[in-house]
């Protein structure tokens, strides 16, 4: 038994021995707890490997050095472990959730998700990457002889759908087992904040490397970064700009993580949270930055939206790629027998548009473009 299982965890942490378990019972492992086994199952899943070839912000047309969904996921996992340990939460659960949180994302980033959702709404349906991730780990991953899916613990499955938003019980009766009227454990709550910190800092870095964001532009638009860069100019006057940029960005990341830890710790103390039951029953989520950093975070997100995500170079490529998603979706609607056998068989039991959405959402960027060329030409 490790120290976490001997009382190191805070009283409001999720203890693995109190897990609601797996959908299909399995014997325990001699030297890995259930959340560690979940982590390992996620890492060995095909959907996890596919993240390497899914866009975060920049496609590989810009550079092989920029983040993709996989490298972003690893950065989120690193932050999540740090925050969980500092707050004496269950780091194994937090890590498993971080590693699985993006497996439901389709090709071409958030723009691809928005396009699939638009297409689904034409059929009276929706696309939600959290719910798609649950379908992946419950049904589409086929690795074990004794059960479908990955047979993850309840807390990991709950965290997949609840880490970033709340679902109304009346609107989602199919999710009733996941205690929708309650808050998720803190290990799931911290994930959304860790995700934001990771992609905000990474997108500044990648935008600068892509030369779509200049140093003066970033300093003018992100005051906290500017303050840190001024310190780096004084400390390292002779080093080149990129190294001073790196030092300022590293300190920005550290400041955001530190604030998240300290603000959450203070909030838990002020609200006198002493149990997981209190966490679940609380009227709001408890893991969040402090008021000042929350305001600065909103300002940083606005800056990235205006200066980077809406940049004409990014937009022009995005329109072309989203057209490929739309045309391929429409092609499969008209030619369902072009779907792989597994998906065509699923379409006999579920609406065709849903199965097409599942298939496209699981594609990598490159594979989607290959299928577009195969069925529709260049």
Residue frames relative to the residue before (quaternion, step in Angstrom):
aa qw qx qy qz dx dy dz
X 1.0000 0.0000 0.0000 0.0000 0.00 0.00 0.00
X 0.3498 -0.7456 0.5294 0.2037 3.55 -0.95 0.87
X 0.7028 -0.4936 0.2931 0.4202 3.55 -1.24 0.33
X 0.5812 0.5841 -0.3853 0.4156 3.63 1.09 -0.62
X 0.7178 0.4338 -0.2381 0.4898 3.55 1.12 -0.73
X 0.6572 0.4631 -0.3116 0.5065 3.57 1.32 0.17
X 0.7629 -0.4131 0.2032 0.4540 3.57 1.04 0.69
X 0.4311 0.6947 -0.4819 0.3151 3.63 1.19 0.12
X 0.6319 0.5616 -0.3400 0.4119 3.58 1.05 -0.68
X 0.5478 -0.5964 0.4765 0.3423 3.54 -1.21 0.60
X 0.6206 -0.5736 0.3709 0.3851 3.62 -1.12 0.47
X 0.6937 0.4522 -0.2821 0.4845 3.60 1.19 -0.42
X 0.4800 0.6627 -0.4415 0.3681 3.60 1.26 0.14
X 0.4823 -0.6332 0.5187 0.3122 3.55 -1.32 0.34
X 0.1989 -0.7957 0.5644 0.0932 3.58 -0.50 1.20
X 0.5246 -0.6695 0.4266 0.3075 3.53 -0.89 0.96
X 0.6427 0.5316 -0.3331 0.4397 3.58 1.03 -0.66
X 0.6820 0.4448 -0.2850 0.5058 3.60 1.27 -0.23
X 0.3364 0.7604 -0.4888 0.2641 3.58 1.27 0.22
X 0.4596 -0.6621 0.5167 0.2887 3.55 -1.17 0.59
X 0.5590 -0.6859 0.3446 0.3136 3.54 1.30 0.24
X 0.6330 -0.5384 0.4266 0.3569 3.49 -1.40 -0.23
X 0.6200 -0.5394 0.4060 0.3998 3.55 -1.21 0.40
X 0.7595 0.1914 -0.1067 0.6125 3.57 1.09 -0.79
X 0.4492 -0.7266 0.4510 0.2585 3.56 -0.59 1.17
X 0.0301 -0.7782 0.6272 -0.0088 3.54 -1.09 0.84
X 0.5312 -0.5993 0.4700 0.3711 3.61 -1.12 0.49
X 0.5492 -0.6144 0.4489 0.3454 3.58 -1.13 0.61
X 0.4533 -0.6715 0.5199 0.2708 3.53 -1.27 0.46
X 0.5602 -0.6604 0.3738 0.3320 3.62 -0.91 0.78
X 0.8455 0.1121 -0.0529 0.5193 3.64 0.98 -0.60
X 0.6731 0.3777 -0.3272 0.5452 3.59 1.19 0.46
X 0.3553 -0.7175 0.5451 0.2485 3.57 -0.87 0.86
X 0.7278 -0.4761 0.2720 0.4118 3.58 -1.26 0.29
X 0.6618 0.4901 -0.3280 0.4628 3.61 1.01 -0.66
X 0.6073 0.5256 -0.3507 0.4817 3.58 1.10 -0.57
X 0.6448 0.5049 -0.3223 0.4748 3.58 1.00 -0.76
X 0.6088 0.5338 -0.3471 0.4732 3.59 1.06 -0.70
X 0.6307 0.5363 -0.3269 0.4557 3.58 0.92 -0.91
X 0.6999 0.4714 -0.2803 0.4575 3.57 0.83 -0.96
X 0.6258 0.5255 -0.3413 0.4644 3.61 1.02 -0.69
X 0.6373 0.5209 -0.3249 0.4657 3.57 1.02 -0.79
X 0.6653 0.5148 -0.3073 0.4449 3.59 0.86 -0.95
X 0.7251 0.4262 -0.2370 0.4862 3.60 1.04 -0.75
X 0.5030 0.6601 -0.4251 0.3613 3.60 1.25 0.01
X 0.5672 -0.6010 0.4454 0.3447 3.56 -1.14 0.67
X 0.6290 0.5495 -0.3390 0.4330 3.58 1.00 -0.80
X 0.6299 0.5174 -0.3344 0.4730 3.60 1.09 -0.66
X 0.6634 0.5014 -0.3167 0.4563 3.60 0.89 -0.84
X 0.6272 0.5607 -0.3422 0.4184 3.58 1.02 -0.73
X 0.5314 0.6450 -0.4081 0.3675 3.61 1.17 -0.44
X 0.5568 0.6219 -0.3886 0.3901 3.58 1.17 -0.52
X 0.7760 0.2891 -0.1487 0.5405 3.58 1.11 -0.63
X 0.5432 0.5448 -0.4475 0.4559 3.54 1.01 0.92
X 0.5272 -0.6785 0.4297 0.2777 3.53 -0.91 1.02
X 0.2759 -0.6882 0.6398 0.2022 3.52 -1.20 0.68
X 0.7617 -0.1309 0.0972 0.6271 3.61 0.64 -1.14
X 0.7956 0.2509 -0.1064 0.5411 3.55 0.85 -1.05
X 0.3781 -0.6832 0.5721 0.2511 3.56 -1.03 0.79
X 0.6653 -0.5196 0.3572 0.3998 3.56 -1.28 0.20
X 0.4315 0.6798 -0.4765 0.3531 3.58 1.23 0.03
X 0.6710 0.4900 -0.2957 0.4713 3.57 1.12 -0.65
X 0.7438 -0.2871 0.2457 0.5513 3.58 0.74 -1.04
X 0.4866 -0.6309 0.5146 0.3168 3.56 -1.25 0.45
X 0.6051 0.6095 -0.3390 0.3838 3.59 1.24 -0.28
X 0.6036 0.5924 -0.3655 0.3888 3.59 1.16 -0.38
X 0.6467 -0.5365 0.3745 0.3919 3.54 -1.24 0.46
X 0.1153 -0.7102 0.6837 0.1219 3.48 -1.31 0.57
X 0.7430 -0.3980 0.2613 0.4704 3.59 -1.23 -0.02
X 0.6509 0.5261 -0.3273 0.4387 3.59 1.02 -0.71
X 0.6940 0.4497 -0.2986 0.4764 3.60 0.78 -0.92
X 0.5954 0.5404 -0.3606 0.4727 3.59 1.09 -0.63
X 0.6467 0.5292 -0.3172 0.4485 3.58 0.92 -0.90
X 0.6566 0.5040 -0.3130 0.4657 3.59 0.96 -0.82
X 0.6378 0.5116 -0.3289 0.4724 3.61 1.04 -0.69
X 0.6342 0.5111 -0.3281 0.4784 3.59 1.02 -0.75
X 0.6400 0.5287 -0.3277 0.4511 3.59 0.98 -0.82
X 0.6421 0.5244 -0.3252 0.4549 3.58 0.98 -0.82
X 0.6697 0.4789 -0.2987 0.4827 3.60 0.90 -0.88
X 0.6492 0.5358 -0.3180 0.4363 3.58 0.94 -0.88
X 0.6414 0.5096 -0.3267 0.4714 3.59 0.96 -0.80
X 0.6494 0.5273 -0.3184 0.4459 3.58 0.92 -0.90
X 0.6869 0.4749 -0.2848 0.4707 3.58 0.83 -1.00
X 0.6558 0.5240 -0.3218 0.4379 3.59 0.90 -0.89
X 0.6829 0.4787 -0.2991 0.4637 3.58 0.86 -0.89
X 0.6493 0.5232 -0.3274 0.4444 3.58 0.97 -0.81
X 0.7288 0.3975 -0.2251 0.5100 3.58 1.08 -0.73
X 0.4147 -0.7245 0.4387 0.3328 3.58 1.37 0.04
X 0.3474 0.7003 -0.5281 0.3317 3.54 0.95 1.00
X 0.6345 -0.5246 0.3959 0.4068 3.55 -1.29 0.05
X 0.2753 -0.8056 0.5049 0.1422 3.59 -0.17 1.30
X 0.5972 0.5632 -0.3726 0.4328 3.62 1.09 -0.56
X 0.6655 0.4779 -0.2954 0.4913 3.57 0.96 -0.85
X 0.6480 0.5167 -0.3257 0.4550 3.60 0.90 -0.87
X 0.6618 0.5039 -0.3130 0.4584 3.59 0.94 -0.82
X 0.6398 0.5205 -0.3292 0.4598 3.60 0.93 -0.86
X 0.6691 0.4977 -0.3005 0.4630 3.58 0.93 -0.87
X 0.6388 0.5223 -0.3315 0.4573 3.59 0.99 -0.79
X 0.6842 0.4989 -0.2918 0.4448 3.58 0.92 -0.88
X 0.7387 0.4094 -0.2320 0.4826 3.60 1.06 -0.65
X 0.5134 0.7228 -0.4022 0.2287 3.59 1.14 -0.50
X 0.7739 0.3538 -0.1986 0.4863 3.64 1.05 -0.54
X 0.4108 0.7385 -0.4755 0.2446 3.64 1.16 0.07
X 0.6593 0.5170 -0.3168 0.4446 3.61 1.19 -0.35
X 0.4982 0.6648 -0.4366 0.3453 3.60 1.23 -0.04
X 0.4094 -0.7086 0.5219 0.2407 3.59 -1.02 0.82
X 0.7024 -0.4144 0.3297 0.4757 3.61 -1.24 -0.14
X 0.8479 0.2646 -0.1750 0.4247 3.54 -1.37 0.39
X 0.6742 -0.5917 0.2946 0.3294 3.52 0.90 1.03
X 0.8005 -0.2793 0.2135 0.4855 3.53 -1.26 -0.49
X 0.5869 0.5624 -0.3799 0.4415 3.58 1.13 -0.51
X 0.6381 0.5168 -0.3241 0.4698 3.59 1.04 -0.74
X 0.6289 0.5276 -0.3283 0.4673 3.56 1.05 -0.76
X 0.6662 0.5006 -0.3039 0.4617 3.59 0.92 -0.90
X 0.6515 0.5116 -0.3220 0.4584 3.60 1.01 -0.74
X 0.6487 0.4960 -0.3253 0.4769 3.60 0.95 -0.80
X 0.6381 0.5159 -0.3337 0.4640 3.59 0.98 -0.76
X 0.6341 0.5257 -0.3315 0.4601 3.60 0.98 -0.79
X 0.6639 0.5014 -0.2996 0.4671 3.58 0.95 -0.87
X 0.6641 0.5043 -0.3056 0.4597 3.57 0.99 -0.82
X 0.6355 0.5398 -0.3343 0.4393 3.59 1.02 -0.72
X 0.5709 0.5700 -0.3835 0.4496 3.58 1.18 -0.37
X 0.7159 0.3741 -0.2285 0.5435 3.58 1.28 -0.34
X 0.5784 -0.6155 0.3636 0.3929 3.58 1.22 0.40
X 0.6137 0.5235 -0.3319 0.4891 3.58 1.22 0.48
X 0.2970 -0.7363 0.5706 0.2096 3.59 -1.28 -0.09
X 0.2437 -0.6987 0.6318 0.2309 3.52 -1.38 0.14
X 0.0021 0.7735 -0.6307 0.0633 3.54 -0.85 1.07
X 0.3962 -0.7636 0.4455 0.2478 3.60 -0.46 1.14
X 0.5935 0.5518 -0.3775 0.4480 3.61 1.12 -0.48
X 0.6898 0.4619 -0.2801 0.4820 3.57 0.88 -0.93
X 0.6219 0.5205 -0.3486 0.4699 3.58 1.09 -0.62
X 0.6141 0.5398 -0.3500 0.4572 3.60 1.02 -0.71
X 0.6334 0.5164 -0.3353 0.4687 3.58 1.02 -0.75
X 0.6341 0.5187 -0.3315 0.4680 3.61 0.99 -0.78
X 0.6262 0.5456 -0.3386 0.4422 3.58 1.02 -0.77
X 0.7544 0.4016 -0.2371 0.4619 3.58 0.67 -1.06
X 0.6785 0.4811 -0.2953 0.4701 3.58 1.19 -0.43
X 0.8395 0.2099 -0.0571 0.4979 3.59 0.97 -0.82
X 0.7759 0.4307 -0.2315 0.3986 3.57 0.62 -1.12
X 0.6298 0.4701 -0.3503 0.5095 3.59 1.12 -0.46
X 0.0271 -0.8024 0.5947 -0.0409 3.57 -0.58 1.20
X 0.1885 0.8207 -0.5073 0.1834 3.58 0.00 1.33
X 0.7720 0.3631 -0.1599 0.4966 3.56 1.15 -0.52
X 0.5075 -0.6805 0.4495 0.2780 3.55 -1.04 0.82
X 0.7411 0.4726 -0.2262 0.4199 3.58 1.03 -0.77
X 0.8098 0.0692 -0.0308 0.5818 3.62 1.19 -0.27
X 0.5077 -0.6191 0.4914 0.3427 3.59 -1.22 0.41
X 0.7985 0.3048 -0.2096 0.4750 3.55 -1.22 0.41
X 0.6784 -0.4967 0.3676 0.3974 3.55 -1.30 -0.39
X 0.3086 -0.7797 0.4945 0.2287 3.60 1.29 -0.15
X 0.1497 0.8163 -0.5369 0.1512 3.57 0.83 1.01
X 0.6266 -0.5396 0.4030 0.3923 3.55 -1.24 0.39
X 0.6702 -0.5026 0.3673 0.4042 3.54 -1.25 0.46
X 0.6884 0.5121 -0.3051 0.4133 3.60 0.83 -0.96
X 0.6399 0.4900 -0.3358 0.4876 3.60 1.06 -0.62
X 0.6527 0.4933 -0.3218 0.4766 3.61 0.93 -0.80
X 0.6312 0.5197 -0.3300 0.4719 3.59 1.00 -0.78
X 0.6811 0.5037 -0.2871 0.4472 3.57 0.91 -0.93
X 0.5684 0.5950 -0.3821 0.4207 3.59 1.11 -0.64
X 0.7801 0.3513 -0.1945 0.4798 3.58 0.80 -0.93
X 0.7752 0.3879 -0.1923 0.4599 3.62 1.06 -0.61
X 0.4702 0.7164 -0.4473 0.2560 3.63 1.15 -0.15
X 0.8145 0.2846 -0.1304 0.4884 3.60 0.99 -0.72
X 0.8058 0.0860 -0.0590 0.5829 3.60 1.20 -0.14
X 0.4109 -0.6737 0.5519 0.2697 3.54 -1.34 0.25
X 0.2259 -0.7630 0.5950 0.1131 3.56 -1.04 0.85
X 0.4283 -0.7054 0.5025 0.2578 3.57 -0.84 0.97
X 0.5079 -0.6723 0.4379 0.3136 3.62 -0.75 0.97
X 0.6645 0.5165 -0.3174 0.4369 3.60 0.93 -0.82
X 0.6944 0.4776 -0.2752 0.4626 3.58 1.08 -0.68
X 0.7895 0.2294 -0.1103 0.5585 3.57 1.19 -0.47
X 0.0363 -0.8340 0.5506 0.0055 3.61 0.48 1.12
X 0.5974 0.5833 -0.3638 0.4129 3.60 1.17 -0.52
X 0.6997 0.4317 -0.2594 0.5067 3.58 1.29 -0.30
X 0.2732 0.8258 -0.4704 0.1485 3.59 1.24 0.24
X 0.6173 0.5699 -0.3591 0.4064 3.61 1.05 -0.63
X 0.6857 0.5306 -0.2806 0.4118 3.60 1.17 -0.49
X 0.5010 -0.7065 0.4148 0.2789 3.57 1.14 0.62
X 0.0441 0.8685 -0.4917 0.0440 3.55 0.89 1.01
X 0.6359 0.5318 -0.3363 0.4469 3.60 1.13 -0.46
X 0.6921 0.4469 -0.2640 0.5016 3.59 1.28 -0.17
X 0.5354 -0.5849 0.4931 0.3580 3.56 -1.29 0.34
X 0.4800 -0.6364 0.5008 0.3374 3.58 -1.13 0.49
X 0.6597 -0.4775 0.3761 0.4421 3.61 -1.22 0.20
X 0.6614 -0.5273 0.3578 0.3955 3.56 -1.22 0.45
X 0.5876 0.5871 -0.3703 0.4159 3.60 1.10 -0.63
X 0.6731 0.4425 -0.2867 0.5186 3.57 1.14 -0.60
X 0.6329 0.5520 -0.3376 0.4251 3.58 0.99 -0.77
X 0.6632 0.5261 -0.3254 0.4212 3.60 0.94 -0.79
X 0.5590 0.6587 -0.3825 0.3277 3.57 1.15 -0.57
X 0.6502 0.5241 -0.3343 0.4368 3.60 0.89 -0.84
X 0.6653 0.4894 -0.3017 0.4763 3.59 0.98 -0.83
X 0.6438 0.5129 -0.3220 0.4677 3.59 0.98 -0.80
X 0.6168 0.5504 -0.3260 0.4587 3.56 1.07 -0.80
X 0.6737 0.4969 -0.2965 0.4597 3.59 0.86 -0.94
X 0.6469 0.5110 -0.3263 0.4625 3.58 0.90 -0.87
X 0.6648 0.5205 -0.3074 0.4389 3.56 0.89 -0.95
X 0.7598 0.3884 -0.2560 0.4543 3.59 0.66 -0.98
X 0.5903 0.5581 -0.3922 0.4316 3.63 1.04 -0.50
X 0.6979 0.4518 -0.2725 0.4843 3.58 0.85 -0.95
X 0.6574 0.5149 -0.3144 0.4516 3.59 0.94 -0.85
X 0.6753 0.4961 -0.3075 0.4510 3.58 0.94 -0.82
X 0.5760 0.5380 -0.3790 0.4849 3.60 1.13 -0.50
X 0.6685 0.5123 -0.2879 0.4559 3.55 0.92 -0.98
X 0.7161 0.4458 -0.2639 0.4678 3.58 0.76 -1.02
X 0.6308 0.5341 -0.3335 0.4535 3.57 1.05 -0.71
X 0.6367 0.5089 -0.3114 0.4885 3.55 1.09 -0.77
X 0.6647 0.5043 -0.3014 0.4616 3.59 0.93 -0.91
X 0.6858 0.4759 -0.2760 0.4764 3.58 1.08 -0.74
X 0.3959 -0.7432 0.4450 0.3047 3.56 1.37 -0.12
X 0.4373 0.6477 -0.4893 0.3870 3.55 1.14 0.68
X 0.7195 0.2571 -0.1829 0.6187 3.55 1.31 -0.43
X 0.2202 -0.7649 0.5906 0.1329 3.58 -0.86 0.94
X 0.6506 -0.5185 0.3770 0.4072 3.56 -1.23 0.38
X 0.6610 0.4824 -0.3379 0.4650 3.67 0.80 -0.78
X 0.6266 0.5420 -0.3346 0.4490 3.58 1.03 -0.76
X 0.6756 0.4831 -0.2922 0.4742 3.58 0.92 -0.93
X 0.6628 0.5112 -0.3138 0.4483 3.59 0.89 -0.87
X 0.6733 0.4845 -0.2970 0.4730 3.58 1.03 -0.75
X 0.7559 0.4240 -0.2084 0.4532 3.58 1.03 -0.79
X 0.7592 0.2727 -0.1528 0.5709 3.59 1.22 -0.42
X 0.2628 -0.8302 0.4661 0.1564 3.61 0.19 1.26
X 0.6520 0.5078 -0.3450 0.4451 3.63 0.89 -0.78
X 0.6252 0.5137 -0.3437 0.4765 3.58 0.99 -0.73
X 0.6396 0.5342 -0.3300 0.4433 3.60 0.94 -0.85
X 0.6467 0.5111 -0.3271 0.4621 3.60 0.93 -0.82
X 0.6709 0.4874 -0.2967 0.4736 3.57 0.96 -0.84
X 0.6481 0.5178 -0.3297 0.4506 3.58 0.99 -0.76
X 0.5993 0.5563 -0.3604 0.4489 3.60 1.05 -0.69
X 0.6405 0.5151 -0.3163 0.4736 3.58 1.03 -0.82
X 0.6625 0.5042 -0.3055 0.4621 3.58 0.97 -0.84
X 0.6046 0.5492 -0.3532 0.4561 3.59 1.09 -0.66
X 0.6795 0.4725 -0.2857 0.4831 3.57 1.00 -0.78
X 0.7022 0.4769 -0.2711 0.4539 3.56 0.98 -0.85
X 0.8026 0.1566 -0.0561 0.5728 3.58 1.00 -0.82
X 0.0160 -0.8626 0.5051 0.0225 3.63 0.63 1.01
X 0.7322 0.4593 -0.2485 0.4373 3.61 1.05 -0.65
X 0.6041 0.5836 -0.3763 0.3910 3.63 1.16 -0.32
X 0.6136 -0.5871 0.3880 0.3582 3.54 -1.21 0.52
X 0.7176 -0.4970 0.2975 0.3866 3.52 -1.28 0.59
X 0.6598 0.5383 -0.3240 0.4122 3.59 0.85 -0.95
X 0.6670 0.4918 -0.3155 0.4622 3.59 0.96 -0.77
X 0.6355 0.4959 -0.3345 0.4882 3.60 1.05 -0.68
X 0.5970 0.5467 -0.3486 0.4725 3.57 1.11 -0.70
X 0.6598 0.5160 -0.3092 0.4503 3.59 0.87 -0.95
X 0.6697 0.5050 -0.3036 0.4519 3.57 0.91 -0.92
X 0.6585 0.4957 -0.3121 0.4726 3.60 0.98 -0.81
X 0.6651 0.5048 -0.3105 0.4544 3.58 0.94 -0.87
X 0.6195 0.5416 -0.3384 0.4566 3.58 1.03 -0.79
X 0.6872 0.4699 -0.2794 0.4785 3.58 0.96 -0.85
X 0.5890 0.5440 -0.3680 0.4709 3.58 1.14 -0.53
X 0.6443 0.5126 -0.3142 0.4727 3.58 0.92 -0.89
X 0.6694 0.5005 -0.3010 0.4591 3.57 0.89 -0.91
X 0.6490 0.5209 -0.3211 0.4522 3.58 0.98 -0.81
X 0.6610 0.5087 -0.3083 0.4574 3.59 0.98 -0.83
X 0.6667 0.4855 -0.3018 0.4782 3.58 0.95 -0.86
X 0.6487 0.5216 -0.3199 0.4525 3.58 0.93 -0.90
X 0.6548 0.5037 -0.3149 0.4673 3.59 0.93 -0.86
X 0.6326 0.5308 -0.3435 0.4473 3.60 0.95 -0.81
X 0.6620 0.5025 -0.3022 0.4669 3.58 0.93 -0.89
X 0.7289 0.4509 -0.2598 0.4448 3.57 0.69 -1.07
X 0.6565 0.4999 -0.3212 0.4647 3.61 0.97 -0.79
X 0.6601 0.4950 -0.3129 0.4705 3.58 0.98 -0.78
X 0.6303 0.5298 -0.3331 0.4595 3.58 0.97 -0.82
X 0.6702 0.4883 -0.2978 0.4729 3.58 0.94 -0.87
X 0.6443 0.5247 -0.3202 0.4550 3.58 1.00 -0.80
X 0.6458 0.5138 -0.3180 0.4667 3.58 0.95 -0.83
X 0.6612 0.4952 -0.3054 0.4736 3.58 1.01 -0.80
X 0.6638 0.5122 -0.3096 0.4484 3.59 0.91 -0.91
X 0.7224 0.4169 -0.2377 0.4979 3.57 1.00 -0.83
X 0.3623 -0.7681 0.4545 0.2687 3.58 1.36 0.02
X 0.2052 0.7867 -0.5429 0.2101 3.54 0.90 1.04
X 0.0326 0.8307 -0.5501 0.0788 3.56 -0.57 1.16
X 0.7839 0.2285 -0.1457 0.5587 3.59 1.21 0.09
X 0.6125 -0.5361 0.4328 0.3875 3.53 -1.28 0.38
X 0.6070 0.5620 -0.3572 0.4336 3.58 1.04 -0.68
X 0.6437 0.5024 -0.3214 0.4795 3.60 1.03 -0.73
X 0.6022 0.5488 -0.3495 0.4626 3.58 1.06 -0.73
X 0.6987 0.4817 -0.2705 0.4545 3.57 0.82 -1.02
X 0.7299 0.4397 -0.2401 0.4651 3.58 1.01 -0.75
X 0.4979 0.6875 -0.4295 0.3082 3.61 1.20 -0.29
X 0.5676 -0.6498 0.3967 0.3133 3.57 -1.04 0.82
X 0.7837 0.1654 -0.0982 0.5906 3.59 1.16 -0.51
X 0.5938 -0.5165 0.4562 0.4154 3.54 -1.32 0.08
X 0.3758 -0.7792 0.4777 0.1529 3.53 -1.06 0.83
X 0.6644 0.4652 -0.3098 0.4961 3.59 1.18 -0.35
X 0.3318 0.7153 -0.5441 0.2868 3.56 -0.51 1.22
X 0.5591 -0.5836 0.4484 0.3818 3.60 -1.18 0.39
X 0.6150 -0.5291 0.4287 0.3975 3.51 -1.33 0.15
X 0.7232 -0.4732 0.2763 0.4205 3.62 -1.22 0.39
X 0.6732 0.4993 -0.3148 0.4454 3.61 0.87 -0.90
X 0.6968 0.4518 -0.2818 0.4805 3.59 0.82 -0.94
X 0.5949 0.5545 -0.3724 0.4472 3.60 1.08 -0.58
X 0.6468 0.4997 -0.3182 0.4804 3.60 1.00 -0.79
X 0.6658 0.4944 -0.3032 0.4695 3.58 0.93 -0.86
X 0.6185 0.5432 -0.3407 0.4542 3.58 1.08 -0.71
X 0.6409 0.5120 -0.3244 0.4711 3.59 0.98 -0.79
X 0.6430 0.5187 -0.3155 0.4669 3.56 1.02 -0.81
X 0.6443 0.5179 -0.3128 0.4677 3.58 1.00 -0.83
X 0.6570 0.5043 -0.3125 0.4652 3.59 0.96 -0.84
X 0.6278 0.5221 -0.3338 0.4710 3.60 1.03 -0.74
X 0.6350 0.5339 -0.3206 0.4572 3.54 0.98 -0.88
X 0.6836 0.4810 -0.2919 0.4649 3.60 0.85 -0.95
X 0.6374 0.5290 -0.3385 0.4465 3.59 0.98 -0.75
X 0.7222 0.4477 -0.2562 0.4608 3.56 0.80 -1.00
X 0.7884 0.3815 -0.1774 0.4488 3.55 0.80 -1.04
X 0.7896 0.3073 -0.1586 0.5069 3.59 1.06 -0.63
X 0.7470 0.4136 -0.2519 0.4555 3.59 0.51 -1.15
X 0.7312 0.3886 -0.2294 0.5116 3.59 1.14 -0.58
X 0.3542 0.7500 -0.4919 0.2649 3.59 1.23 0.19
X 0.5727 -0.6331 0.3921 0.3427 3.59 -0.93 0.86
X 0.6345 0.5318 -0.3439 0.4430 3.62 1.02 -0.69
X 0.6623 0.4816 -0.2953 0.4921 3.57 1.03 -0.81
X 0.6712 0.5203 -0.2972 0.4365 3.58 0.95 -0.90
X 0.6536 0.5261 -0.3327 0.4304 3.59 0.93 -0.83
X 0.6686 0.4676 -0.3024 0.4928 3.58 0.97 -0.79
X 0.6239 0.5615 -0.3393 0.4247 3.58 1.00 -0.83
X 0.6513 0.5250 -0.3306 0.4368 3.61 0.89 -0.87
X 0.6471 0.5186 -0.3169 0.4603 3.58 0.98 -0.81
X 0.6979 0.4782 -0.2788 0.4544 3.58 0.86 -0.96
X 0.6466 0.5061 -0.3265 0.4682 3.60 1.01 -0.75
X 0.5905 0.5542 -0.3607 0.4627 3.57 1.14 -0.56
X 0.6244 0.5315 -0.3356 0.4637 3.60 1.07 -0.67
X 0.6286 0.5176 -0.3349 0.4741 3.59 1.00 -0.79
X 0.6786 0.5045 -0.2986 0.4425 3.57 0.80 -1.01
X 0.7002 0.4754 -0.2843 0.4504 3.60 0.80 -0.97
X 0.6521 0.5007 -0.3247 0.4676 3.59 1.01 -0.72
X 0.6039 0.5462 -0.3413 0.4695 3.59 1.05 -0.77
X 0.6909 0.4732 -0.2756 0.4720 3.58 0.85 -0.96
X 0.6135 0.5475 -0.3513 0.4477 3.59 1.05 -0.69
X 0.6920 0.4707 -0.2930 0.4622 3.60 0.83 -0.92
X 0.5819 0.5605 -0.3772 0.4528 3.60 1.10 -0.56
X 0.7240 0.4230 -0.2324 0.4928 3.58 1.00 -0.86
X 0.7890 0.2077 -0.0924 0.5708 3.60 1.18 -0.56
X 0.0464 -0.8607 0.5060 0.0334 3.64 0.62 1.06
X 0.6181 0.5545 -0.3584 0.4267 3.61 1.12 -0.50
X 0.5499 0.5852 -0.4010 0.4409 3.58 1.28 -0.01
X 0.5123 0.6229 -0.4234 0.4126 3.58 1.26 -0.17
X 0.5812 -0.5502 0.4489 0.3974 3.62 -1.15 0.46
X 0.6865 -0.5354 0.3103 0.3819 3.56 -1.14 0.65
X 0.6369 0.5370 -0.3379 0.4380 3.59 0.94 -0.86
X 0.7135 0.4478 -0.2607 0.4715 3.58 0.85 -0.97
X 0.6169 0.5307 -0.3548 0.4602 3.59 1.02 -0.69
X 0.6372 0.5180 -0.3250 0.4691 3.58 1.04 -0.77
X 0.6390 0.5246 -0.3266 0.4581 3.59 1.01 -0.78
X 0.6374 0.5581 -0.3205 0.4237 3.57 1.10 -0.72
X 0.5714 0.5697 -0.3912 0.4427 3.58 1.24 -0.15
X 0.7485 0.3730 -0.1925 0.5133 3.58 1.25 -0.38
X 0.7647 0.2335 -0.1406 0.5839 3.58 1.23 -0.40
X 0.6630 -0.5041 0.3474 0.4309 3.62 -1.16 0.40
X 0.5747 -0.6264 0.4076 0.3335 3.56 -0.98 0.87
X 0.6540 0.5239 -0.3386 0.4280 3.60 0.89 -0.85
X 0.6251 0.5379 -0.3353 0.4554 3.60 1.08 -0.69
X 0.6765 0.4868 -0.2952 0.4672 3.58 0.91 -0.89
X 0.6234 0.5193 -0.3385 0.4766 3.59 1.02 -0.74
X 0.6348 0.5239 -0.3194 0.4696 3.57 0.99 -0.84
X 0.6389 0.5229 -0.3223 0.4632 3.60 0.93 -0.86
X 0.6772 0.5037 -0.2941 0.4485 3.56 0.88 -0.95
X 0.6914 0.4660 -0.2843 0.4733 3.60 0.83 -0.95
X 0.6419 0.5350 -0.3332 0.4368 3.60 0.94 -0.82
X 0.6844 0.4925 -0.2887 0.4536 3.59 1.07 -0.62
X 0.5435 0.6484 -0.3928 0.3604 3.58 1.23 -0.31
X 0.4180 -0.6205 0.5851 0.3129 3.52 -1.30 0.38
X 0.6890 -0.4494 0.3502 0.4480 3.57 -1.27 0.22
X 0.7041 0.4843 -0.2768 0.4393 3.57 0.77 -1.08
X 0.6678 0.5052 -0.3160 0.4461 3.58 0.91 -0.87
X 0.6246 0.5282 -0.3533 0.4539 3.59 0.99 -0.72
X 0.6665 0.4902 -0.3095 0.4688 3.59 0.92 -0.85
X 0.6169 0.5336 -0.3443 0.4650 3.60 1.09 -0.68
X 0.6752 0.4799 -0.3010 0.4724 3.59 0.92 -0.88
X 0.6083 0.5396 -0.3493 0.4656 3.58 1.09 -0.64
X 0.6667 0.4830 -0.3048 0.4790 3.60 0.92 -0.86
X 0.6497 0.5406 -0.3158 0.4313 3.59 0.97 -0.88
X 0.7983 0.3313 -0.1617 0.4762 3.57 0.79 -0.98
X 0.8130 0.2603 -0.0990 0.5113 3.58 1.08 -0.71
X 0.5477 -0.6065 0.4124 0.4027 3.58 1.22 -0.04
X 0.7494 -0.4059 0.2721 0.4469 3.55 -1.35 0.03
